[in-house]
């Protein structure tokens, strides 16, 4: 990382706000000879649809168009969801979506690559870097690929941390709710849990519904996963 100063790296490692961190990442990427940076992070929470967080320093018009019309079908991001190797952009990659390629180039995103990352919670990020001129040479991708991968890891960690913190703010579970959900997590149906805890089945179901509501999930399984991830089981 000879093109980056150690002070910049230390500043990034000490920053936890995703927005400020992204601005620092833009400076580092531009020091590598690139101009534009885009980060798409897909966050998964049990029982909910994935949440996609998108940040970029793209021209405002292209940021909006890309986010609403192309992000979910971008061939570069779709291919990167299958691998952690950097994916170099070229015309062949976008042959099924020439309008995306043409629009991106018109806004200065002609030459670049996309780097992906996956974590153990099945969250994922794709970090794209681009510039309007000068094709990416193989030696350039080789020399700078590791830095872009490192940036992707740092940014992904910050976005994930912020997202998980926002998801985890639910009312505390009562002792009885924890008991019910504990036995439920071991595969016991409501009738079994009722016998074990000397409760009525309706009371057990009441506590299960309460846990589902408190964890803001859609079903018992999702609630169990959520509580387990909090270290409460």
SVG drawing of the C-alpha trace seen along z (x, -y; Angstrom):
<svg xmlns="http://www.w3.org/2000/svg" viewBox="-55 -15 60 47">
<polyline fill="none" stroke="black" stroke-width="0.4" points="0.0,0.0 2.9,-2.3 0.4,-4.9 -1.5,-5.3 -0.2,-7.0 -0.2,-5.1 -2.1,-8.0 -4.9,-7.6 -5.2,-3.9 -5.2,-4.5 -7.9,-7.1 -10.0,-4.7 -9.6,-1.9 -10.6,-4.3 -13.7,-5.5 -17.0,-3.6 -19.5,-6.0 -20.2,-4.5 -20.8,-7.8 -17.6,-9.4 -15.7,-6.2 -17.0,-6.1 -15.7,-9.7 -12.3,-8.6 -12.4,-5.6 -13.1,-7.8 -9.9,-9.7 -7.9,-6.5 -9.4,-5.2 -8.7,-8.4 -5.1,-8.2 -4.9,-4.9 -5.9,-6.7 -9.6,-5.9 -12.3,-8.6 -15.6,-7.0 -16.6,-4.6 -19.9,-2.7 -20.7,-0.5 -23.8,1.8 -24.3,3.7 -27.0,6.4 -28.0,7.0 -30.0,10.1 -32.1,10.4 -34.1,13.6 -37.8,13.2 -37.3,10.0 -36.5,9.0 -32.8,8.1 -32.0,4.5 -29.7,2.9 -27.6,-0.1 -26.0,-2.0 -23.4,-4.8 -21.4,-6.4 -19.7,-9.5 -21.2,-9.1 -22.7,-12.1 -26.0,-12.8 -28.2,-12.0 -26.4,-8.7 -26.5,-7.7 -30.3,-8.0 -30.8,-6.3 -28.4,-3.4 -29.9,-2.9 -33.5,-2.7 -33.2,-1.2 -30.0,0.9 -28.6,1.8 -30.5,5.1 -29.7,6.2 -26.2,4.9 -24.3,7.8 -21.1,6.8 -22.8,7.1 -24.7,10.2 -21.6,12.0 -19.7,10.8 -22.3,12.4 -20.9,15.7 -17.2,15.0 -14.8,13.0 -12.4,12.4 -12.3,8.9 -14.4,8.6 -13.0,6.3 -15.5,4.4 -15.7,4.8 -18.3,4.6 -18.8,8.3 -19.8,8.3 -22.7,5.9 -23.7,7.3 -27.2,8.2 -27.6,4.6 -26.0,2.2 -28.2,-0.6 -26.5,-0.3 -23.1,-0.3 -23.8,-3.3 -25.4,-5.3 -22.5,-4.5 -19.9,-5.5 -21.8,-8.7 -21.4,-9.7 -17.7,-8.8 -17.8,-5.2 -16.2,-3.5 -13.2,-1.6 -13.3,0.2 -13.8,3.3 -16.1,4.7 -14.9,6.5 -17.3,8.6 -17.3,9.8 -19.5,12.2 -19.7,12.7 -20.8,15.6 -24.2,14.0 -24.8,14.1 -24.5,10.3 -22.6,9.2 -21.0,6.1 -19.9,5.1 -17.4,2.3 -17.0,0.8 -14.2,-1.6 -14.2,-3.4 -12.8,-6.2 -13.6,-7.7 -10.3,-7.3 -7.4,-4.8 -8.3,-1.1 -7.4,0.9 -4.1,2.7 -3.6,6.3 -0.6,5.1 -2.8,2.2 -5.5,4.7 -2.9,6.9 -1.2,4.1 -4.3,2.3 -6.7,5.2 -5.6,6.0 -6.2,2.4 -9.7,2.4 -10.4,5.7 -9.2,4.3 -11.4,1.2 -14.4,3.4 -13.8,5.3 -13.5,2.2 -16.6,0.5 -18.6,3.7 -17.8,4.1 -18.9,0.6 -22.2,0.8 -23.0,4.2 -22.3,3.0 -24.6,0.0 -27.3,2.1 -27.2,4.8 -27.2,2.1 -30.4,0.6 -32.0,4.1 -31.1,5.1 -32.9,2.3 -36.0,4.2 -37.7,4.4 -36.0,6.8 -37.5,10.3 -39.0,11.5 -37.7,14.6 -40.7,16.5 -40.4,15.5 -36.8,16.6 -37.8,20.0 -40.5,20.5 -38.2,19.5 -35.4,21.7 -37.5,24.8 -39.0,23.8 -35.5,23.5 -34.9,27.2 -37.8,28.2 -40.5,28.4 -44.0,27.5 -46.3,25.3 -48.0,28.3 -44.6,29.8 -43.4,26.4 -46.7,26.0 -46.2,29.4 -42.5,28.7 -43.2,25.3 -46.6,26.2 -48.4,23.6 -51.4,23.7 -50.8,24.0 -52.5,20.6 -50.1,19.0 -47.1,20.5 -48.4,19.2 -49.0,15.8 -45.3,15.6 -44.2,16.8 -46.3,14.0 -44.8,11.5 -41.2,12.5 -42.1,12.3 -43.5,8.8 -40.5,7.6 -37.9,8.9 -39.9,7.4 -39.8,10.7 -42.5,12.5 -42.5,16.0 -41.2,18.2 -38.2,19.5 -37.1,16.0 -37.6,14.8 -35.5,17.7 -32.7,16.9 -32.8,13.2 -32.7,14.1 -29.9,16.6 -27.8,13.9 -28.1,11.7 -26.5,14.4 -29.6,14.9 -29.9,18.6"/>
</svg>
